[in-house]
Amino acid sequence: MGGFVILNSTKHLKETVKESRKYGFTDMKNSLGQALSITLFGESHGPYIGVVMDGLMPGITVDQDRIRAMLLKRRPYGDISTARVEEDAFEIVSGVFQGKTTGTPLCILIPNRNVDSSVYEAVRGPARPGHADYTAFVKYHGFEDYRGGGHFSGRITAALTAAGAVVISALEAKGIYTGTHIRKLGTVADREFETGEQLKQDLISLSGKRFPVLDEEKAALMQEEILKAKAEKDSIGGILETVVTGLPAGLGEPWFDTVEGELAKAMFSIPGIKGVEFGDAFSRSSGYGSAYNDTFENVDGNIVTRTNHNGGVNGGITNGMPVVFCTAVKPTPTIGKAQETVDLFTGENTVIEGKGRHDPAIIHRVSAVQDAVTALVIYDLMAVRYGTDWILSF
């Protein structure tokens, strides 16, 4: 009966998709952005992963060293990460000439070389708890590449990170800086970001750290938490905090294209992100408005707020203060402990144990991806507001 339920739901989905296509709808969507469109492709154990960036203005300097540095931050290392370490030797195959963007689609390819699919061949049927095995099976009717998570794998974020690195340099040239740190992992919390001029220094310092914390003593304690989870054949998650400085007031729209909405949509495209908070939304929403509101003042001709509980956004639009948001990164779903599940082919209840190479924690690697995705969204918001060649005039 279990198998019949799965097949019946798949049949129903096929009929729904067939009906929707009569009206021009499609169930395939792997792109993000309006003025700047980002399209991802590839699978975890396929020959390549990659990204196409369409809508970049011509003349942007493409800093390949910056791309390498951000890919290095995302790459696993040591006992706190998976044993699968890819070189990430990317190749830009279009859209760049003599070190500058041409304005035509920019395509980056990253080969997969350290691949071992044998474990996934052996456990094809049972759906891994916390993974997209079941939902992918239903959506793609069993034709999905299931090895290493296929198109749903965190491996694909290497291409996303490379794309973000292209625009991060352009944003920084205009005084817009982005940085992400591990705000909390397990029971250990990092210090808060500095304010004023010191905030920019915090953001710059994070760009060179593989384990992104502001307090190095907390880094050691967090890594102990990761190793403890690993020793227990388990995993651990935490909270990332991102800040963007240098943004003008006026970005975003009041309803369906709000700054919060655009950033949140992009954040939820990152595997493992299960929640987003702007400013002090969760910690202060149960309090009084007098404690939550950010009062305004004029400082040397600039309108600023004395606090930033709203995370730099009012009415869906930036107010000129730093944009601040946090994301909840769930514990890695693949663990060494036995878990109950269902075999997708037989419909029978069964038990599965995590095999293969996986991370006891992904949060330190996700920080680079979050920086990259944030930069892509900010670049797009700027281009929508000021035109696709905004870098020349802003």
N, C-alpha and C positions, 0 to 999 in steps of 0.2 A: 504493500500500500504506500510506503514511503516513497518508493521510486515512482509510483503513479502520480503522486502529488507534484513531484518535481517536474515530471514530463508534462503534466497538465498545465502547470504554470508557464512552462516554456511555450507550449502550444498557444496559450492565451496571449503571451507576449508577442509571438510571431504574428498573430492575427491583428493585434493592436498596431504593431509597426507597419504591417502591410496596409492597414486602413489609413494611418497617418500619412504615408507616402503618397496617397492619392492627392493630398492637399499640399504637397511640396515640403512636408516636414521631414527631418532626418534625425536619427538617434545617434549620429556620429558627431562628436564635438570635442576637439582637442586644442582649441585656440582660446587666447585671452587678449583683451585689449580692443580699443577703438581706433585711435589714430596710429598707434603702434600695435600691430598684431603679432602675437607669439604663438607658434604652432609646434607642439612636441610630437616626436615619433620615435619608434623603436621599442624593443623589449629587453628585459634584464639579461637574457641569455642569447639574444639575437646577435648578428654580426656588428651592428652599430646602434647607437642611440643618437638623437640629434634634435636640432631646433632650427626653425626658420623664423627670422625677424623681418617683418614687412612693414615699412612706414618710417624707418629711420631716416632722418635728414642726411643729405650728403655732406661730407667734410668732417665727420666726427673722427677723431683719432682713436684707433682701436689699439688699446694697450694690451698686448698679448701676455706680458708679464703679470698684469693685474688679473687676467683670466686664470693664469696658472696659479697665482696666489690664492684666489678664491676657491678653485678646485682643490687645492691642497687642504684648505680649511674644512672642506666637505668630506675629504677622503678619510677612511678609517685608519686608525693607528693604535698600536699597543694592545694591552689586555682589555681595554675598555671598549673595544670595537670589534667588528667582525674580522675574520681572518681573510676575507676576500678583499684584496687591495688591488684596484685597477690603476694603471699608470695615468689614465685620462689624457692621453696624448691627442688632443683635439686638432682638428684641421678645419680651417675656414675655407670653404670651397666656392663661395660666391659672395658678392656684395661688398668686397673690400679690394681696393686697388691702391698700391703704394702707401699702405698703412692707414688709409682713410676710407670711411664708408662712401659708397657710390650713390646711395639712395635707392638702389634696387634691393630685392630680397637678399638678406644675409643668411647664409646657411652654415651651421657648424656641425661637423660630424665627430663623434667620439667612439672609437672601436671598443668592443668588449673582448677582452683577451683572457682574463682569468675566470674561466667558466667551467663549472662542473654540474651537469644536469642529472647525474645518476641518481641522486637522492630523490629528486622530484619525480623521476620516472617510476620509482619504487612506491611512492605514496600518492599516486594520481587521484584515487577516488575520494579519500576522506578530506573534507573541507577543514582547513586550518582555522581554529577559532581566532577571531580578531582580524583575519585577512579578508581579501576580496574574492577568495576562491569560489564561494557559493554565488555571490552576486554577479561575478564575471561569467560563471557557467550559465546563469539564467540569461544575462544580457546578450552574450555572444553565442548562445546555443551549443556550447561545448567545443567551439572551434578556437577558443582563446589559447594563446601561448601561456601555459601555466608554469613554465620553468622559472623558478626564482621570483614568481609573482608576475612575470610577463610585463605588460604595459602598465600594471599597477605598482610596480616595484619602485622603491626609493632610489634605485639605480638611475632612473630617468631624471632625477633631480640634478644630476651632473650637467646635463644639457641645459636645464633651467638656470643653474648657477652660472654657467658660461655666458648665457644670454644677459643675465643681470649684470655681470662684470663689464660687459660692453658699455652699458649706459651709466654705470656707477661713476666711471671716470668723467663722463660728460657732465653729470650732475655736480660732482665735486668741483669741476672747473667753474661752475656757476654758484659755488658757495652752498650747495645743498649736500648735507652729510647724513649718512644712515649708519646706525650701529645697533647690534643686538648682543645682549648678554644673558647668561643663565641666571634668572632672578631667583629661582629656587629649584633644587633637586633633592628629592627625598625630604629629609628634615633640615637640610642646610640651605640658608639664604645668603645671597650675595649682598654687598652694600648697594645703596641706591645711586643712581646717576647724580653727578654734580649738576649745579645750575649755572646759568650765566656763561661766561667765557670758558669756564672749566669743562662744561659739557662737551664742547667740541673736542677737547683733548681726550676725554673718555672715549668718544666715538672713534677717533683716530687710533688710539691705543688698541681698541678691540679688533681693528682690521688686521693686525699682525699676530693675533693669538689663535692658536688651534683649539685651545680650551677657553672659551670666551667668558671670562669673569673679570670683574673690576678689582676684587680682592684676592690676591694670589693664595693667601692662606685658606680661603674658602674653596679654591680649586682643588687642593689636596684632599679636603674633607669630602667634597662631592665625588671625587674619583674613588675614594674609599667606599662610598655608598654604592657606586656602580659595581665595584669588585665584590662587594658583599652579596649583591643580588646575583651576580654571575656564579659565585660559589654555591648558591642555593638553587642553581639551575632556573633562575627567574630573571626578570628584567625590571627596569625602573624608568619612570618618566619625570616630568617637571614642568616648569613655567619659563618661557622666554619673554624678555621685554625688549621692544624695539623703539628707538627714538629717531625722528627725522627733523633736522634743523635747517633753517635757511629758506623755508617755504614762504611764499607771499600769501597774504589773505586773499580769499576769493576763489580758491580751487574747489571743484565739486559742484554738485547740483542738489537742490533741496529735497528731492523725493527718491527717485529710483537709481540715480547715479551718485549717491552721496560718497564722500571720501571714505566713511566707515564701511559702506556697502562694497565699494570697489576693492578696498584693501582686504576686507573679510572674505569676499569671494575668492580672491587670489590666495589668501592664507589657507583656506580650506582645500586648495588644490595640492597642498604639500602633504604627502603621506604622514599620518601620525598626528596631525593637528585636529583637535576635537573641540576647541573653544577659543573665542577671541574677546578681549575686553579692552575698551578704549578709556584712557585716563583711569579714574578711580571708580568706574561704573559699579563694580560688584561690592567693593568695600564701603562705599558711601551712599549707595542707592537707598538703603534703609534708614538713612539719617534725615536731617532737615535740609531744606533748600538753602538756608542761610549758611550752612557749612559746605554745601556742594557748589554753589554758584561761584564763578570766577569774576571778581569785580574788576572793572576797567580803570585804567589811569593813563594819562598822557605823560610820556617820558621823552623829553627832548624832541617833541613833535611827532613821536611814534605812539600809537595806541597799543597798549599791551594789557595783559591781565596779571594781577598780583599772584594768583595761583593758577594751576593748570589741571584742575580736577576733571575737566571735560576733554583732556587729551588733545588740545589744539584744534578742536572742531566744534562749531556751533551751527545748528540747522543743516548739518551735512556738508558744511563748507569750512575750509580752513580759516582760522582767525589770525594767523601770523605767528602764533606761539608754536613751540615744538609739538609735532604730532607724536603721541605716545600710545602704544598699545601692547598688550600681552597676549601670548598664545599658550594654550595648554597642550603639551606634547605627551601623548599617551605612552605607557611602557611598551617596548617592542613586543608585538604579538607572538612571535616565535620564541618559545621557551622550552627548556629541557624536561619540564614536568609533564606527566601524562594528563591529557585533557579529553573530555568526552566530545564526540562530534557525530556526523552522519556521513556515510559513504554516498557520494552523489550519483553513483551508477546503480547501486543495489537498494538504496534507501534505508539500509540497515544502520542502527546505532552502533558505534564503534569507539575506539580509543586511539588517540594519536599522540606521539611524542615528537617534539621538535628535532629535526635532523638538519644536517648541513651547516653552513656558516651564517651566523647571525649576530647582531649587536645586543649586548646586555642593556645598552642605552643608546639612543640615537640623538638625544637632545643637543649635544655639543656639535654634532654634524649638521643638524637642522638649522643652526644659527646662520651659517653661511647661505643656505638656501633662502631663509627668511629675509636676509639682507638683499639678496638678488631679486626676489619677487617684489619686495617693497620698492626697490629702485625702478623696476619695470612699470609698476603701477604709477609711481610718482612721475616718471617720464611721460607716460600716457596722459595723465591728468594735465600736465603742463602743456602738452601738445594740443589737447582738446581745447584748453583755455586760450592759448596764445598763438596757435597755429603750428603746423608741422615743423616749421623752421624756427621755433621759438628760441633756440639756443643762440641764434644770431642777434636777436633783439632784446632778450630778457636781461 
